[in-house]
Amino acid sequence: MQGVARNFFTLAIVYALCGMALGLHMSISQDHSQMPVHAHTMVAGWLMSAVFAFFYHLFPVARDKMLAKVHFWLTAVSGIGLLVGLFFLLGGNAAIEPVVAISSMGFYAAMFLFAFIALPTVWKS
């Protein structure tokens, strides 16, 4: 793996470790109030980043474009903002809600960008 494929795969592993650690913490403490954060970390973080990594690995023509780098950074920054913000929001800090909202919109924009990159690439191949 090279370039953004490797970056996304590394990000996926970090998300998986964080999501699993949160799951273990909830299990040990018997407090499952952060379940939405755990689920978002595992699906939006681990699963989606791994899918992005394998797409860019399988289609090097897409990986080498500047938009792929923009996609990685938009996904990484907005995803981390979303998960950290959601953690604090569910922990009782309502003031963080604008961060969660902005990060959610950024994460959606990243998925839209991925569709813009991936669909033409797949249909041309």
HUMO-V598179 format. One record per helix or strand of 3 or more residues. SS is the DSSP state (2 for helix, 1 for strand). FROM is the first residue (numbers start at 1). LEN is the number of residues. If there is no record, write none. Layout:
SS	FROM	LEN
SS	FROM	LEN
This chain:
2	3	27
2	35	24
2	60	4
2	66	25
2	94	31
